[in-house]
């Protein structure tokens, strides 16, 4: 769609984008799973999307978190491929292979429209979602606009409901991110990984290094949804969060979720930072499969 106004280019330069694409290809290959990929136009730009796993299995949709990448999101949710085929789009204006321009606005609720166009491409009119962090708010934009199109959803360490205290987030995350962008150092990278989680995982470490040194991060937080906006949305939700998550602590998230959602909610608290370990994710995926089958 040539009439799309190009937003901000999200990388330092073309080389930075190439480096991110190489990381994408390498980590996708390392997952060692069957997939097909597709490029298609949407109202916000060209979207790249993976269809992962056995195409004969029922489909679910996952979307990577803010400033995240599809391949590492799939790494978290790999056990779900035992039961499901996963639709996994790269968010426009974030790391990945969709258009590298910031064309979608969280404030204007445009993520819901973009997700609808992705699902229309795959001819899915009612589907379950598996989302985490920033992509939870993207999903809630869709749930507000198209409540009847959601079968059920897992929201893991979710945005869009309630957030943690702003000052710790600024001190532990935003400031180190900015410092690293202009002057990368091992010490600053360690500080970010310590706050986020993913310590000891060389793949996440490599991603944070590329993302923080080469890519212009989306620093605007996703908006939080109100009860009146969610009034028509009644699909079952499984909400999994941790009190140790500096972004979206479990206590605040669970409390407000019960205020804003009209449908059935199951809440589970995990012992984790914002990025859960492989061991924690194995349990999350097990519980998610049970939940999706029963809802």
Residue pairs with C-beta under 8 A, 6 or more apart in sequence:
1 41
1 42
1 43
1 45
4 43
4 44
4 45
4 99
4 103
5 103
6 101
6 103
7 93
7 101
7 102
7 103
8 93
8 101
8 102
8 216
9 100
9 101
9 216
10 93
10 94
10 95
10 100
10 101
10 102
10 215
10 216
11 17
11 20
11 100
11 214
11 215
11 216
12 213
12 214
12 215
12 216
16 210
16 213
16 214
16 215
17 100
17 214
19 210
19 214
20 69
20 95
20 96
20 210
20 211
20 214
20 215
21 97
23 69
23 71
23 206
23 207
23 210
24 69
24 70
24 71
24 95
24 96
24 97
27 69
27 71
27 72
27 75
27 203
27 207
28 35
28 50
28 71
28 74
30 203
31 71
31 74
31 75
31 78
33 52
33 53
33 74
33 78
33 81
34 52
34 53
34 54
35 50
35 51
35 52
35 53
36 50
36 51
36 55
37 48
37 49
37 50
37 51
38 48
38 49
38 51
38 121
39 46
39 47
39 48
39 49
39 97
40 46
40 47
40 49
40 121
41 47
42 92
42 114
42 117
42 118
43 113
43 114
43 117
44 92
44 99
44 103
44 104
44 110
44 113
44 114
45 92
45 93
45 98
45 99
45 101
45 103
46 92
46 98
46 99
47 89
47 90
47 92
47 98
47 99
47 114
47 117
47 118
47 121
48 89
48 90
48 96
48 97
48 98
49 87
49 88
49 89
49 90
49 118
49 121
49 122
50 70
50 74
50 86
50 87
50 88
50 89
51 85
51 86
51 87
51 88
51 122
52 74
52 81
52 85
52 86
52 88
53 81
53 84
53 85
53 86
54 81
54 85
55 85
56 85
57 83
57 84
57 85
58 83
58 84
58 85
59 84
59 85
59 86
59 87
59 122
59 124
59 127
60 80
60 84
60 85
60 86
60 87
60 127
60 128
60 129
60 130
60 292
61 86
61 87
61 88
61 89
61 115
61 118
61 119
61 124
61 127
61 128
61 129
61 130
62 73
62 74
62 77
62 86
62 87
62 88
62 129
62 130
62 131
62 135
63 73
63 88
63 89
63 91
63 115
63 129
63 131
63 135
63 138
63 139
64 70
64 72
64 73
64 88
64 90
64 91
64 94
64 96
64 135
65 73
65 132
65 133
65 134
65 135
66 94
66 133
66 134
66 135
66 159
66 218
66 222
67 94
67 95
67 134
67 211
67 215
67 217
67 218
68 94
68 95
68 133
68 134
68 135
69 90
69 94
69 95
69 96
69 207
69 211
70 88
70 89
70 90
70 96
72 203
72 204
72 207
73 88
73 132
74 86
74 88
75 203
76 132
76 276
76 281
77 86
77 130
77 281
77 285
77 288
78 285
79 281
79 282
79 285
79 286
79 289
80 86
80 130
80 285
80 288
80 289
82 289
83 289
83 292
83 293
84 292
86 130
87 118
87 119
87 122
87 124
87 127
89 98
89 115
89 118
90 96
90 97
90 98
91 98
91 104
91 135
91 138
92 98
92 99
92 101
92 103
92 104
92 114
93 99
93 100
93 101
93 102
93 103
93 104
93 218
94 218
95 211
95 215
102 218
104 110
104 111
104 114
106 137
106 138
106 141
106 220
106 222
106 223
107 220
107 223
109 141
109 144
109 145
110 141
111 137
111 138
111 141
111 142
112 138
112 141
112 142
112 143
112 144
112 145
112 146
113 145
114 138
115 138
115 139
115 141
115 142
116 142
116 145
116 146
116 149
119 125
119 127
119 149
125 149
126 148
126 149
126 150
126 151
127 149
127 150
127 151
128 150
128 151
128 152
128 153
128 292
128 295
129 139
129 150
129 152
129 153
129 154
130 153
130 154
130 156
130 288
131 138
131 139
131 153
131 154
131 155
131 156
131 158
132 155
132 156
132 157
132 158
133 156
133 157
133 158
133 159
133 247
133 248
133 274
134 159
134 218
134 222
135 159
136 155
136 156
136 158
136 159
136 160
136 161
136 222
137 158
137 159
137 160
137 222
137 223
137 224
137 225
138 222
139 153
139 155
139 160
140 160
140 161
140 225
140 230
142 149
142 150
143 150
143 153
143 230
143 233
143 235
144 225
144 229
144 230
144 232
144 233
147 232
147 233
147 234
147 235
150 233
150 235
151 235
151 295
152 235
152 236
152 237
152 238
152 291
152 292
152 295
153 235
153 236
153 237
153 238
154 237
154 238
154 240
154 284
154 288
154 291
154 292
155 161
155 237
155 238
155 239
155 240
156 240
156 241
156 276
156 284
157 240
157 241
157 242
157 245
157 247
157 248
157 272
157 274
157 276
158 239
158 241
158 248
158 253
159 221
159 222
159 247
159 248
160 222
160 223
160 224
160 225
161 224
161 225
161 239
161 248
161 253
161 256
161 257
161 260
162 224
162 248
162 252
162 253
162 255
162 256
162 257
163 169
163 221
163 224
163 247
163 248
163 252
164 245
164 246
164 247
164 248
164 249
164 252
168 246
169 246
169 247
172 191
172 195
172 246
173 192
173 195
173 196
173 246
173 247
174 219
176 188
176 191
176 192
176 195
177 192
177 212
177 217
177 219
179 185
179 188
180 188
180 189
180 192
180 212
180 213
181 212
181 213
181 216
181 217
184 209
184 212
184 213
189 205
189 208
189 209
189 212
192 208
192 212
193 199
193 204
193 205
193 208
195 246
195 273
195 274
196 208
196 273
196 274
196 275
197 272
197 273
197 274
197 275
197 276
197 277
198 204
198 205
198 208
198 275
201 278
204 275
211 217
224 256
225 260
226 260
227 259
227 260
230 260
230 261
230 262
231 262
233 261
233 262
233 263
234 262
234 263
235 263
235 295
236 263
236 264
236 265
236 266
236 291
236 295
237 257
237 261
237 263
237 264
237 265
237 266
238 266
238 268
238 287
238 288
238 291
238 295
239 253
239 254
239 257
239 265
239 266
239 267
239 268
240 267
240 268
240 269
240 270
240 284
240 287
241 248
241 249
241 250
241 253
241 254
241 267
241 269
241 270
242 249
242 250
242 269
242 270
242 271
242 272
242 273
242 274
242 276
243 249
243 250
243 251
243 269
244 271
244 272
244 273
245 272
245 273
245 274
246 273
246 274
247 274
248 274
250 267
250 269
254 267
254 269
257 265
257 267
258 265
264 295
266 291
268 287
270 276
270 280
270 283
270 284
271 280
272 280
276 284
